[in-house]
Amino acid sequence: MRLTDMWNKMKLKSKLLTASTFVTCSILFVASVGFIVSEVVSLRSSLKNDLMSYARTTSMNLSAALAFEDQSSANETLESLRFVRAIVGAAVYDRDGKIVTSFVRDRNTSIPPRPGQIGYYSGIDHIYLIDSIVLDGEVIGSIYVHAELRSF
């Protein structure tokens, strides 16, 4: 039996009930999709702000280590980012763009050999940012921080 035949044989009360159920379900579906999209956008924005805070705080703490070329202090400072579960990799570069120190949480994460342009970049499941390390108004290096969204 075809759907149109079934519809034509239904009583008016059943047709109204079916139509209102369909409309209600459709509205709930659209609202749910809107809510999910809103949450994903909010999560990404929150993670971006958190990463910027971590990167800026860490870069302020790294400025002395870079200025005095203290590798041990730079390693120790960068290692503090390991405690942030979403961060899967980070690196510190000197003013010439050479890696001073870095860490990766797993083998699937790679650190770029050069810092690239200062900014914030995102993909479907990851976010990374590159920021300047400044001491007395002079750029003395940069920091790279990579986070995965699947950590949430």
MIPASE-684209 format. One line per 2 residues: their letters; for each residue x, y, z of N, C-alpha, C, CB. Coordinates in Angstrom, 1 decimal, decimal comma, padded with zeros to 4 digits. Glycine has a CB too. Example, Ala and Ser with C-alpha at 12.3 -4.5 7.8 and 13.67 -1.06 7.14 Angstrom:
<sites>
as> 013,2:-005,7:007,8:012,3:-004,5:007,8:013,2:-003,3:007,8:011,3:-004,5:009,0 ~ 012,8:-002,2:007,1:013,7:-001,1:007,1:012,9:000,0:007,9:014,1:-000,6:005,7 $
</sites>
This chain:
<sites>
mr> 000,8:-001,2:000,0:000,0:000,0:000,0:000,9:001,2:000,0:-001,0:000,0:001,2 ~ 000,6:002,2:-000,9:001,4:003,4:-001,0:001,0:004,4:000,1:001,1:004,0:-002,4 $
lt> 002,0:005,3:000,4:001,8:006,2:001,5:000,6:007,2:001,2:003,1:007,0:001,7 ~ 000,4:007,6:000,0:-000,7:008,5:-000,4:-002,0:007,8:-000,2:-000,6:009,0:-001,8 $
dm> -002,1:006,5:-000,5:-003,3:005,7:-000,3:-003,6:005,7:001,2:-003,2:004,3:-000,9 ~ -002,6:005,4:002,1:-002,8:005,3:003,5:-003,3:006,7:004,0:-001,5:004,9:004,2 $
wn> -002,7:007,8:003,5:-003,0:009,1:004,0:-004,5:009,4:003,6:-002,1:010,2:003,3 ~ -004,9:009,1:002,4:-006,3:009,3:002,0:-007,3:008,5:002,7:-006,4:009,0:000,5 $
km> -006,9:007,4:003,3:-007,9:006,5:004,0:-008,0:006,9:005,5:-007,5:005,1:003,9 ~ -007,0:007,8:006,0:-007,0:008,2:007,4:-008,2:009,1:007,7:-005,7:008,8:007,7 $
kl> -008,6:009,1:008,9:-009,7:010,0:009,3:-009,0:011,4:009,6:-010,4:009,5:010,6 ~ -009,8:012,4:009,6:-009,3:013,8:009,8:-008,5:013,9:011,1:-010,5:014,8:009,7 $
ks> -009,1:013,3:012,2:-008,4:013,4:013,5:-007,0:012,8:013,4:-009,3:012,7:014,5 ~ -006,9:011,7:012,7:-005,5:011,0:012,6:-004,6:011,9:011,7:-005,7:009,6:012,0 $
kl> -005,2:012,5:010,7:-004,4:013,3:009,8:-003,8:014,5:010,6:-005,2:013,8:008,6 ~ -004,7:015,2:011,4:-004,2:016,3:012,2:-003,2:015,9:013,2:-005,4:017,0:012,9 $
lt> -003,4:014,8:013,8:-002,4:014,3:014,8:-001,1:014,0:014,2:-003,0:013,1:015,6 ~ -001,1:013,3:013,0:000,1:013,0:012,3:000,8:014,3:011,8:-000,2:012,1:011,1 $
as> 000,1:015,2:011,3:000,7:016,4:010,8:001,3:017,2:012,0:-000,3:017,3:010,1 ~ 000,6:017,4:013,1:001,2:018,1:014,2:002,4:017,4:014,8:000,1:018,3:015,3 $
tf> 002,4:016,1:014,8:003,5:015,3:015,3:004,7:015,6:014,4:003,2:013,8:015,4 ~ 004,5:015,5:013,1:005,6:015,8:012,1:006,1:017,2:012,3:005,1:015,5:010,7 $
vt> 005,3:018,2:012,4:005,8:019,5:012,6:006,5:019,7:013,9:004,5:020,5:012,5 ~ 006,0:019,1:015,0:006,7:019,2:016,3:008,1:018,6:016,2:005,8:018,6:017,3 $
cs> 008,1:017,4:015,6:009,4:016,7:015,5:010,4:017,5:014,6:009,2:015,3:014,9 ~ 009,9:018,1:013,6:010,8:018,9:012,7:011,3:020,1:013,4:010,0:019,3:011,4 $
il> 010,5:020,8:014,2:010,9:021,9:015,0:011,9:021,5:016,0:009,7:022,6:015,6 ~ 011,7:020,4:016,7:012,7:019,9:017,7:014,0:019,6:017,1:012,1:018,7:018,4 $
fv> 013,9:019,0:015,9:015,2:018,6:015,2:016,0:019,9:014,8:014,9:017,8:013,9 ~ 015,3:020,9:014,2:016,0:022,1:013,8:016,5:022,8:015,1:015,0:023,1:013,1 $
as> 015,8:022,9:016,2:016,3:023,5:017,4:017,5:022,7:018,0:015,1:023,5:018,4 ~ 017,4:021,4:017,9:018,6:020,6:018,4:019,8:020,9:017,6:018,2:019,1:018,4 $
vg> 019,7:020,9:016,3:020,8:021,2:015,4:021,4:022,6:015,7:020,4:021,1:013,9 ~ 020,5:023,6:015,9:020,9:024,9:016,2:021,7:024,9:017,5:019,8:025,8:016,3 $
fi> 021,2:024,2:018,5:021,8:024,1:019,8:023,2:023,5:019,7:021,0:023,4:020,8 ~ 023,3:022,4:019,0:024,6:021,7:018,8:025,6:022,6:018,1:024,4:020,4:018,0 $
vs> 025,2:023,3:017,1:026,1:024,2:016,3:026,5:025,4:017,3:025,4:024,8:015,1 ~ 025,6:025,9:018,0:025,9:027,0:019,0:027,0:026,5:020,0:024,7:027,4:019,7 $
ev> 026,8:025,3:020,5:027,8:024,7:021,5:029,1:024,5:020,9:027,2:023,4:022,1 ~ 029,2:024,0:019,7:030,5:023,8:019,0:031,2:025,1:018,8:030,3:023,1:017,6 $
vs> 030,5:026,1:018,3:031,1:027,5:018,1:031,6:028,0:019,5:030,1:028,4:017,5 ~ 030,8:027,9:020,5:031,1:028,4:021,8:032,4:027,6:022,4:030,0:028,2:022,8 $
lr> 032,4:026,3:022,2:033,6:025,5:022,6:034,8:026,0:021,9:033,3:024,1:022,3 ~ 034,8:026,2:020,6:035,9:026,6:019,8:036,4:028,0:020,3:035,6:026,6:018,3 $
ss> 035,4:028,9:020,5:035,8:030,2:021,0:036,4:030,2:022,3:034,5:031,1:021,0 ~ 035,9:029,4:023,2:036,4:029,3:024,6:037,8:028,7:024,5:035,5:028,4:025,4 $
lk> 038,0:027,6:023,7:039,4:027,0:023,6:040,4:028,0:023,0:039,3:025,8:022,7 ~ 039,9:028,8:022,0:040,8:029,8:021,4:041,2:030,8:022,5:040,1:030,6:020,3 $
nd> 040,3:031,3:023,3:040,6:032,3:024,3:041,6:031,6:025,4:039,4:032,8:025,0 ~ 041,3:030,4:025,7:042,2:029,7:026,7:043,6:029,5:026,1:041,6:028,3:027,1 $
lm> 043,7:029,1:024,9:045,0:028,9:024,3:045,8:030,3:024,2:044,9:028,4:022,9 ~ 045,1:031,3:023,9:045,7:032,6:023,9:046,2:033,0:025,2:044,7:033,7:023,3 $
sy> 045,4:032,7:026,3:045,9:033,0:027,6:047,1:032,2:028,0:044,7:032,8:028,6 ~ 047,0:030,9:027,7:048,2:030,0:028,0:049,4:030,5:027,3:047,8:028,6:027,7 $
ar> 049,3:030,8:026,0:050,4:031,2:025,2:051,0:032,5:025,7:050,0:031,3:023,7 ~ 050,2:033,5:026,0:050,7:034,8:026,4:051,4:034,6:027,8:049,6:035,8:026,5 $
tt> 050,7:033,9:028,7:051,3:033,7:030,0:052,7:033,0:029,9:050,4:032,9:031,0 ~ 052,7:031,9:029,1:053,9:031,2:029,0:055,0:032,0:028,3:053,7:029,9:028,2 $
sm> 054,6:032,8:027,3:055,6:033,6:026,6:056,2:034,7:027,5:055,0:034,3:025,3 ~ 055,4:035,2:028,4:055,9:036,2:029,4:056,9:035,5:030,3:054,8:036,8:030,2 $
nl> 056,7:034,3:030,7:057,6:033,5:031,5:058,8:033,0:030,7:056,9:032,3:032,1 ~ 058,7:032,9:029,4:059,8:032,5:028,6:060,8:033,6:028,2:059,3:031,8:027,4 $
sa> 060,3:034,8:028,3:061,1:035,9:027,8:062,5:036,0:028,4:060,4:037,3:028,0 ~ 062,6:035,8:029,7:063,9:035,8:030,3:064,8:034,6:029,9:063,8:035,8:031,9 $
al> 064,2:033,5:029,7:064,9:032,3:029,3:065,5:032,5:027,9:064,0:031,0:029,3 ~ 064,7:033,1:027,0:065,2:033,4:025,6:066,3:034,5:025,7:064,0:033,8:024,7 $
af> 066,1:035,5:026,4:067,0:036,6:026,5:068,4:036,1:027,0:066,5:037,7:027,4 ~ 068,4:035,2:027,9:069,7:034,7:028,5:070,1:033,4:027,9:069,6:034,6:030,0 $
ed> 069,3:032,9:026,9:069,6:031,6:026,2:069,7:030,5:027,2:070,9:031,7:025,4 ~ 068,8:030,5:028,2:068,7:029,4:029,2:067,8:028,3:028,8:068,2:030,1:030,6 $
qs> 068,4:027,3:028,1:067,6:026,2:027,6:066,9:025,4:028,7:068,6:025,2:026,9 ~ 067,5:025,2:029,8:066,8:024,5:030,9:065,6:025,2:031,4:067,8:024,3:032,1 $
sa> 065,7:026,5:031,6:064,5:027,2:032,0:063,4:027,3:031,0:064,9:028,7:032,4 ~ 063,8:027,4:029,7:062,8:027,4:028,6:062,1:026,0:028,6:063,5:027,6:027,3 $
ne> 062,8:024,9:028,7:062,2:023,6:028,8:061,2:023,5:029,9:063,3:022,5:028,9 ~ 061,6:023,9:031,1:060,8:023,8:032,2:059,5:024,6:032,1:061,6:024,2:033,5 $
tl> 059,7:025,8:031,6:058,5:026,7:031,4:057,5:026,1:030,4:059,0:028,1:031,0 ~ 058,0:025,6:029,3:057,2:025,1:028,2:056,5:023,8:028,7:058,0:024,8:027,0 $
es> 057,2:023,0:029,5:056,6:021,8:030,0:055,3:022,0:030,9:057,6:021,1:030,9 ~ 055,2:023,2:031,4:054,0:023,5:032,2:052,7:023,4:031,3:054,1:025,0:032,8 $
lr> 052,8:023,6:030,0:051,7:023,4:029,1:051,2:022,0:029,0:052,0:024,0:027,8 ~ 052,1:021,1:029,4:051,7:019,6:029,3:050,5:019,3:030,3:052,9:018,8:029,7 $
fv> 050,3:020,1:031,3:049,2:019,9:032,2:047,9:020,2:031,7:049,5:020,6:033,5 ~ 047,8:020,9:030,5:046,6:021,3:029,9:046,2:020,1:028,9:046,7:022,7:029,1 $
ra> 045,2:019,4:029,2:044,9:018,2:028,5:044,7:018,4:027,0:043,6:017,6:029,1 ~ 044,1:019,5:026,6:043,8:019,8:025,2:045,1:020,1:024,4:042,8:020,9:025,1 $
iv> 046,1:020,5:025,0:047,3:020,9:024,3:048,1:019,6:024,0:048,2:021,9:025,1 ~ 048,3:019,4:022,7:049,0:018,2:022,3:050,5:018,5:021,8:048,3:017,5:021,2 $
ga> 050,8:019,7:021,7:052,1:020,1:021,3:052,4:021,6:021,4:052,4:019,7:019,8 ~ 053,6:021,9:021,6:054,0:023,3:021,8:055,5:023,5:021,4:053,7:023,9:023,2 $
av> 055,9:024,6:021,0:057,3:024,9:020,7:057,6:026,4:020,9:057,6:024,5:019,2 ~ 058,9:026,6:021,2:059,4:028,0:021,4:060,5:028,2:020,3:060,0:028,2:022,9 $
yd> 060,4:029,3:019,7:061,4:029,6:018,6:062,1:030,9:019,0:060,6:029,8:017,2 ~ 063,4:030,9:018,6:064,1:032,2:018,9:063,8:033,2:017,8:065,7:031,9:019,0 $
rd> 064,5:034,3:017,9:064,2:035,4:016,9:064,6:035,0:015,5:065,0:036,7:017,3 ~ 065,4:034,1:015,3:065,8:033,6:014,0:064,9:032,5:013,4:067,2:033,1:014,0 $
gk> 063,9:032,1:014,3:062,9:031,1:013,8:063,4:029,7:014,1:062,6:031,2:012,4 ~ 064,4:029,5:014,9:064,9:028,1:015,2:064,3:027,6:016,4:066,5:028,1:015,3 $
iv> 064,0:026,3:016,5:063,3:025,8:017,7:064,3:025,8:018,8:062,8:024,3:017,4 ~ 063,8:026,3:020,0:064,6:026,4:021,2:064,2:025,1:022,0:064,4:027,7:022,0 $
ts> 063,0:024,9:022,2:062,5:023,7:022,9:061,1:023,4:022,4:062,4:024,0:024,4 ~ 060,7:022,2:022,6:059,3:021,8:022,1:058,9:020,5:022,9:059,3:021,5:020,6 $
fv> 057,6:020,2:022,8:057,1:018,9:023,3:055,9:018,5:022,5:056,7:019,0:024,8 ~ 055,7:017,2:022,3:054,5:016,7:021,7:054,0:015,6:022,6:054,8:016,1:020,3 $
rd> 052,7:015,5:022,7:052,0:014,5:023,6:052,0:013,2:022,9:050,6:015,0:023,9 ~ 051,8:013,1:021,6:051,8:011,8:020,9:052,5:011,9:019,6:050,3:011,3:020,7 $
rn> 052,8:010,7:019,0:053,5:010,7:017,7:052,8:011,3:016,5:053,9:009,3:017,4 ~ 051,5:011,4:016,6:050,7:012,0:015,5:050,8:013,5:015,4:049,2:011,6:015,7 $
ts> 051,3:014,1:016,4:051,5:015,6:016,4:052,9:016,0:015,9:051,2:016,2:017,9 ~ 052,9:017,0:015,1:054,2:017,4:014,6:054,3:018,9:014,9:054,3:017,2:013,1 $
ip> 055,6:019,3:015,1:055,9:020,7:015,3:056,5:021,3:014,1:056,9:020,9:016,6 ~ 056,0:022,4:013,6:056,6:023,0:012,4:058,0:023,5:012,6:055,7:024,2:011,9 $
pr> 058,9:023,3:011,7:060,3:023,6:011,8:060,5:025,2:012,0:061,1:023,1:010,7 ~ 059,6:025,9:011,4:059,6:027,4:011,5:058,3:027,8:012,1:059,9:028,1:010,1 $
pg> 058,3:029,0:012,8:057,0:029,4:013,5:055,9:029,8:012,5:057,3:030,5:014,4 ~ 056,1:030,3:011,4:055,0:030,8:010,5:054,6:032,1:011,0:053,9:029,8:010,6 $
qi> 053,5:032,6:010,4:052,9:033,9:010,7:052,1:033,9:012,0:052,0:034,3:009,5 ~ 052,3:035,0:012,7:051,6:035,2:014,0:050,1:035,1:013,7:052,0:036,5:014,7 $
gy> 049,4:034,3:014,5:047,9:034,3:014,4:047,3:033,0:014,9:047,6:034,4:012,9 ~ 046,1:032,9:014,7:045,2:031,8:015,2:044,7:031,0:014,0:044,1:032,3:016,1 $
ys> 044,8:029,7:014,0:044,4:028,9:012,9:043,6:027,7:013,5:045,6:028,4:012,1 ~ 042,5:027,3:012,7:041,7:026,2:013,2:041,3:025,3:012,0:040,5:026,7:013,9 $
gi> 041,2:024,0:012,4:040,7:023,0:011,4:039,4:022,4:012,0:041,7:021,9:011,1 ~ 039,0:021,3:011,5:037,8:020,6:012,0:038,0:020,1:013,4:037,5:019,4:011,1 $
dh> 039,2:019,5:013,7:039,4:018,9:015,0:040,6:019,5:015,8:039,5:017,5:014,9 ~ 041,1:020,6:015,3:042,3:021,2:016,0:042,3:022,7:015,9:043,6:020,6:015,4 $
iy> 043,1:023,3:016,8:043,3:024,7:016,8:044,8:024,9:017,2:042,4:025,5:017,9 ~ 045,4:025,8:016,5:046,8:026,2:016,9:047,0:027,7:016,7:047,8:025,4:016,1 $
li> 047,9:028,2:017,5:048,2:029,6:017,4:049,7:029,8:017,5:047,4:030,4:018,5 ~ 050,1:030,9:016,9:051,5:031,3:017,0:051,5:032,8:017,5:052,2:031,2:015,6 $
ds> 052,3:033,0:018,5:052,3:034,4:019,1:053,7:034,8:019,4:051,5:034,4:020,5 ~ 053,9:036,1:019,5:055,3:036,6:019,7:055,6:036,6:021,1:055,3:038,1:019,2 $
iv> 056,9:036,4:021,4:057,5:036,5:022,7:058,2:037,9:022,7:058,5:035,3:023,1 ~ 057,8:038,8:023,6:058,3:040,1:023,6:059,0:040,4:024,9:057,1:041,1:023,4 $
ld> 060,1:041,1:024,8:060,8:041,6:026,0:061,2:043,0:025,8:062,1:040,7:026,3 ~ 060,8:043,9:026,7:061,0:045,4:026,6:060,7:045,9:025,2:062,5:045,6:026,8 $
ge> 059,5:045,5:024,7:059,0:046,0:023,4:059,7:045,4:022,2:059,2:047,4:023,4 ~ 060,6:044,5:022,3:061,3:043,9:021,2:060,9:042,4:021,1:062,9:044,0:021,4 $
vi> 060,6:041,9:019,9:060,2:040,5:019,7:061,5:039,7:019,7:059,5:040,4:018,3 ~ 061,6:038,8:020,7:062,8:037,9:020,8:062,5:036,5:020,5:063,3:038,0:022,2 $
gs> 061,3:036,2:020,1:061,0:034,8:019,7:059,5:034,7:019,5:061,5:033,8:020,7 ~ 059,1:033,4:019,3:057,7:033,1:019,2:057,3:031,8:019,8:057,2:033,1:017,7 $
iy> 056,0:031,6:020,1:055,5:030,4:020,7:054,4:029,8:019,8:055,0:030,6:022,1 ~ 054,5:028,5:019,7:053,5:027,7:018,9:052,8:026,8:019,9:054,1:026,9:017,7 $
vh> 051,4:026,9:019,9:050,6:026,0:020,8:049,6:025,3:019,9:050,0:026,8:022,0 ~ 049,5:024,0:020,0:048,6:023,2:019,2:047,6:022,4:020,2:049,4:022,2:018,3 $
ae> 046,3:022,6:020,0:045,3:021,9:020,8:044,4:021,1:019,9:044,5:022,9:021,6 ~ 043,9:019,9:020,4:043,0:019,1:019,7:041,6:019,2:020,4:043,5:017,6:019,7 $
lr> 040,6:019,3:019,6:039,2:019,4:020,1:038,7:018,1:020,7:038,3:019,9:019,0 ~ 039,3:017,0:020,2:038,8:015,7:020,7:039,1:015,4:022,1:039,4:014,5:019,8 $
sf> 040,0:016,3:022,7:040,3:016,2:024,1:039,2:016,6:025,1:041,5:017,0:024,5 ~ 038,2:017,2:024,5:037,0:017,7:025,3:035,9:016,6:025,4:036,5:019,0:024,8 $
</sites>
